[in-house]
Amino acid sequence: MEAIDLDALKKLDKTDQEKVNYFIGLLTKKSKYKNLKEEIQKRRNEIQKGETLDHEEMWKKLGV
């Protein structure tokens, strides 16, 4: 199976884009994506709160 090119999706008409979006939504609701979805939401929350590390802080945290 071949990966979907996002530019190809943009070429679809609105109705077909909605269909693809619907099926992607069904796939991402599967339990195997649950951990990934939670991790993404956790990172989004950290970014909104400004709880991110800059490069210097990351290197210090890693002891490099």
C-alpha positions as CSV (number, residue, x, y, z in Angstrom):
1,M,0.0,0.0,0.0
2,E,1.3,3.5,-0.9
3,A,1.2,6.5,1.5
4,I,-1.2,9.3,0.6
5,D,0.4,12.4,-0.8
6,L,-1.2,15.5,0.9
7,D,-1.0,17.4,-2.3
8,A,-3.1,14.8,-4.0
9,L,-5.8,15.2,-1.3
10,K,-5.9,19.0,-2.0
11,K,-6.8,18.2,-5.7
12,L,-9.9,16.2,-4.7
13,D,-13.2,18.0,-4.7
14,K,-14.7,19.0,-1.3
15,T,-17.0,16.0,-1.0
16,D,-14.2,13.5,-1.6
17,Q,-11.9,15.4,0.8
18,E,-14.7,15.0,3.5
19,K,-14.9,11.3,2.8
20,V,-11.2,10.8,3.2
21,N,-11.2,12.9,6.3
22,Y,-14.0,10.7,7.7
23,F,-12.1,7.5,7.2
24,I,-8.9,9.0,8.6
25,G,-11.0,9.9,11.7
26,L,-12.2,6.3,12.0
27,L,-8.7,5.0,11.8
28,T,-7.3,7.4,14.4
29,K,-10.0,6.4,16.9
30,K,-8.7,2.8,16.9
31,S,-7.0,1.8,20.1
32,K,-3.6,1.4,18.5
33,Y,-3.4,5.1,18.0
34,K,-4.7,6.0,21.5
35,N,-1.2,6.4,23.1
36,L,0.0,8.5,20.2
37,K,-3.1,10.7,20.4
38,E,-2.6,11.2,24.1
39,E,1.1,12.1,23.6
40,I,0.2,14.7,21.0
41,Q,-2.4,16.2,23.3
42,K,0.0,16.3,26.2
43,R,2.6,18.1,24.0
44,R,0.0,20.6,22.8
45,N,-0.9,21.4,26.4
46,E,2.7,21.9,27.3
47,I,3.2,24.2,24.4
48,Q,0.1,26.3,25.3
49,K,1.4,26.6,28.9
50,G,4.9,27.5,27.6
51,E,6.4,24.4,29.2
52,T,8.9,23.7,26.4
53,L,12.6,23.4,26.5
54,D,15.0,25.3,24.3
55,H,18.1,23.7,22.8
56,E,20.4,24.7,25.7
57,E,18.0,23.4,28.3
58,M,17.7,20.1,26.4
59,W,21.5,19.6,26.3
60,K,21.8,20.4,30.0
61,K,19.1,18.0,30.9
62,L,20.8,15.3,28.8
63,G,24.2,16.1,30.5
64,V,25.9,16.9,27.3
